[in-house]
Amino acid sequence: MKWVYSVAMLLAIVAQARAQANLETVELFEAGRDGYHECRIPGIIVTAKNSILAYCEARKQGSDWGAIDILMRRSTDGGKTWSAPARVAELPAGAKRSPVAPKKAPSSEAAITLNNPLAIADRDGSVHFLYCVEYGRCFYRRSDDDGVTFSPAVEITDAFEPLRTTFDWRTVATGPGHGIQLKSGRLLVPVWISKGAGGNGHGDSRVSTIYSDDRGETWKAGEIVPDLTPPGSPNESAVVELSDGRMMINMRHASEPHYRAVSVSPTGIDQWAAPHFDKQLPEPVCMASLARLDDGRILFSNPFVKSGRERKNVTVRISDDNGATWRASRDLEPGPSAYSDLAVGADNVMYCFFERGEKRPYERLTFARFGLEWLIGRP
């Protein structure tokens, strides 16, 4: 009996090693299906019970400002099988079009948008879920059954109002992607605000965070991260807690240096250092993601393009020194690909949920599962 048990254990170890050595993918959403023009803006988390929640914007009109549903799919077996897509956000009563919505956007009242879904997996087993309406209002929901159902939405836009004292914003957005829970228990969400300039109503933007110290009951805004030099309207950002307890934020921007902008704070809500450009991480003006693998290592993903702004070649990179250097990388999709979000499950199994396609990067949303052996090229 002992001999049989040992063989079973050995087979399990071998199976796990093989799974980590390979890249496994599943298509979760596809453009042109179920009445949606395209599905974009991926986000993914792993709950305390090791369930995976993957969510996105399901766009009916192919516009940031068009009619959008926020959909979520759930897996309880490591991404092998998934629940059917379910709506996890609804328009509030009396919702109106934003005054800064661009003229080229769909103009009917039916085109009021839901945008920028973001989730946080709490160690107590709950799931916190945030999203915005018309890039001007922010709402919060909570799940206490591992992401199966969510509480009624509560508006938390007031959390952003203090930011007006230093930056008179007209649009606001969370993430996108995921937020984090710090070792202290604090919930931390990267956000961006803008004055509504430019052709898409998102221009002249800045980055900040909002946080909760009472498990989502109340939310407050942190300080605005200093602007870039030269100015570049930083917006969509990702945040991670480093091994020494500091917070690092990694920002999208449109500055001439085509590298990701990075700032560090001791708290994640104030004392942000002047941003610097990480010349190891090209910036095609696109969403990127950060995730902590363990206390010594962090992950990063974005379209890795050495020159130009083309959205292709979504790549996962790993750092052993809090993002000072990125020692290994692996392409997930060498072709057209754009937004991505990272998560880490049990036994350091890694997940990426990302946009890709044959002719354009917004044809489908793909879930990828891989391990360290696939990422770094050795056991």
Secondary structure by P-SEA (a helix, b strand, c coil): caaaaaaaaaaaaaaaaaaaabbbbbbcccccccccccccbbbbbbccccbbbbccccccccccccbbbbbbbbbccccccccccccccccccccccccccccccccccccccccbbbbbbbcccbbbbbbcccccbbbbbbbccccccccccccccccccccccccccccccccccccccccccbbbbbbccccccccccccccccbbbbbcccccbbbbcccccccccccccccbbbbbccccbbbbbbbbbccccbbbbbbbcccccccccccccccccccccccccccccccbbbbbccccccccccccbbbbbbccccccccccccccccccccbbbbbccccbbbbbbcccccccccbbbbbbbccccccccc
